[in-house]
Amino acid sequence: MKYILALDQGTTSSRAIVFNKHGEIIGKAQQEFKQIYPKTGWVEHDPKDILGTQVGVIAESMIRAGISADDLDSLG
């Protein structure tokens, strides 16, 4: 069976969810990243933090789902 890995990039965290062919969630993960406030009313993020948390949630969600990269559908 092939699975779908979905990524969501939010303002304060990165998330990944693994779905089976029935649309059921079989694994998920979320990691927050640092908010930088250079001025009142401003917020910035370090792109390295965003990338790092995305990579982390991908791995964590796949481990929780018990799947490997070979199990993911390429959709292409």
C-alpha positions as CSV (number, residue, x, y, z in Angstrom):
1,M,0.0,0.0,0.0
2,K,1.2,3.5,-0.8
3,Y,0.7,6.4,1.6
4,I,0.5,10.2,1.3
5,L,2.7,12.6,3.3
6,A,1.2,16.1,3.7
7,L,3.2,19.0,5.1
8,D,1.8,22.1,6.7
9,Q,3.9,25.2,7.4
10,G,2.3,27.4,10.0
11,T,3.3,30.7,11.6
12,T,4.6,29.0,14.7
13,S,5.2,25.4,13.8
14,S,5.7,22.8,11.1
15,R,3.5,19.7,10.8
16,A,3.4,16.5,8.8
17,I,0.6,13.9,8.5
18,V,0.7,10.5,6.9
19,F,-2.5,9.3,5.4
20,N,-3.4,5.8,4.1
21,K,-5.4,5.1,0.9
22,H,-8.7,5.5,2.9
23,G,-7.7,9.1,4.0
24,E,-7.1,7.9,7.6
25,I,-4.3,9.5,9.6
26,I,-1.7,6.8,10.5
27,G,1.1,9.1,11.7
28,K,1.6,12.8,12.5
29,A,4.1,15.1,14.1
30,Q,4.5,18.8,14.9
31,Q,7.4,20.9,16.0
32,E,7.4,24.6,17.0
33,F,10.2,27.0,16.0
34,K,11.6,30.2,17.4
35,Q,9.8,33.5,16.8
36,I,12.0,36.6,16.4
37,Y,10.5,40.0,17.3
38,P,12.9,42.7,15.9
39,K,10.4,45.5,16.5
40,T,7.0,45.9,18.0
41,G,4.4,44.4,15.7
42,W,7.0,42.5,13.6
43,V,7.8,38.8,13.6
44,E,10.5,37.0,11.7
45,H,11.7,33.4,11.4
46,D,15.0,31.8,10.6
47,P,14.6,29.8,7.4
48,K,17.0,27.2,8.8
49,D,14.7,26.6,11.7
50,I,11.7,26.1,9.4
51,L,13.7,23.7,7.2
52,G,15.0,21.8,10.2
53,T,11.5,21.4,11.7
54,Q,10.1,20.3,8.4
55,V,12.8,17.6,8.0
56,G,12.2,16.6,11.7
57,V,8.4,16.2,11.3
58,I,8.7,14.2,8.1
59,A,10.9,11.7,9.8
60,E,8.9,11.6,13.0
61,S,5.6,11.2,11.2
62,M,6.9,8.3,9.1
63,I,8.4,6.6,12.2
64,R,5.0,6.9,14.0
65,A,3.3,5.5,10.9
66,G,5.8,2.6,10.6
67,I,6.6,3.4,7.0
68,S,9.7,4.2,4.9
69,A,10.2,6.6,2.0
70,D,9.6,3.7,-0.4
71,D,6.1,3.5,1.0
72,L,5.1,7.0,-0.1
73,D,3.1,7.6,-3.3
74,S,5.0,10.0,-5.6
75,L,1.7,11.4,-7.1
76,G,3.5,11.7,-10.4
